[in-house]
Amino acid sequence: MNQPVRLKAKAFKSSVKPIWCPGCGHFSVLNAITKAMAALAMEKDDTVLVSGIGCSSRLPAYVDSYGFHGVHGRGLAIAQGLKVARPDLTVIALGGDGDGFSIGGNHFLHACRRNVNLVYIAMDNEVYGMTKGQASPTTPMDWDHSKLTPHGPGVRPFKPAAVALAAGAPWIARAYSGNPNQMAKMIAEAIEFEGFSFIHVLSQCITYCPEQADWKSIVNERSEPALASADEAAKLFLSEDGFETGLLYRQQRQTWPPTSSIPDNQETALAKLEAKFGA
Ligand SMILES: Cc1ncc(C[n+]2csc(CCOP(=O)(O)OP(=O)(O)O)c2C)c(N)n1
């Protein structure tokens, strides 16, 4: 009997050439995703990458799977709808810190709370890269590189992991673009986790924030196992500097919708809709 051919990571890349700047951390995220897809021998046809708008949100075009380049801040809404309608698919939502924590902040909160079984990768470069370097929700208070905030935004940065925990996310990890192997392992684990898995990626933008090249000396790869207590995780997320990497918190809970809760008539309605669109 013929063995199925195992694809290498490169085979999961599309023929579209990324237009990111040299040194952009988003290249590492692309590499980590394709490595994870190869390691799990994933089916291209059963995988969908969904994004919002931003440099980071261009990523679905660079992967040879199904993809949806959505609307700014709305990637998670689309991804959740897709997963609920097609639970057989592996759904990976992607975006940047502006996309996910500013315009899409409300969707982020409710995705954590709702716990639909999908992966959410937020590529945090602490800046709006695509629109040429304005402050985002995670920009440090005194970051003074933008003409719009000449003395820095002067507002405390948002803490994505702490907010995710408070909103109910059951699986929270942090990766760094300088360590794509750790990130690939994490993405594979996130795909296999049954529930909403949130990966906060420190993804450097050395074009607008050249100081982020120093992140390599600040990140700390945690050796401790993931915390299972929300109290302990809250203590960690509120006290750390935001540079602890690894799987930080894991606490399985009921996903939405519960598998048995899709009523027959909803399935019929879906079938009718699909027939109408010739699916
Ligand atoms: C409704 C709407 N508002 C604003 C914009 C302009 N816009 C495009 S990308 C972007 C920010 C992107 O920043 P981020 O999500 O951090 O991603 P990055 O480009 O840094 O990867 C903004 C404000 C838009 N496209 N649509």
The ligand as a Gaussian input file, in Angstrom:
#p B3LYP/6-31G(d) Opt

LIG

1 1
 C      -11.820000      50.245000       9.439000
 C      -10.377000      50.548000       9.189000
 N       -9.745000      51.467000       9.953000
 C       -8.446000      51.738000       9.737000
 C       -7.758000      51.115000       8.748000
 C       -6.317000      51.481000       8.486000
 N       -5.405000      50.469000       8.968000
 C       -4.954000      49.496000       8.142000
 S       -3.879000      48.471000       8.898000
 C       -3.970000      49.358000      10.335000
 C       -3.159000      48.995000      11.555000
 C       -2.383000      47.763000      11.426000
 O       -1.624000      47.547000      12.581000
 P       -1.486000      46.135000      13.245000
 O       -2.787000      45.465000      13.360000
 O       -0.744000      46.339000      14.524000
 O       -0.651000      45.286000      12.201000
 P        0.815000      45.469000      11.586000
 O        0.615000      46.229000      10.303000
 O        1.659000      46.232000      12.579000
 O        1.272000      44.074000      11.381000
 C       -4.862000      50.414000      10.224000
 C       -5.159000      51.372000      11.305000
 C       -8.449000      50.155000       7.957000
 N       -7.837000      49.457000       6.993000
 N       -9.745000      49.911000       8.204000

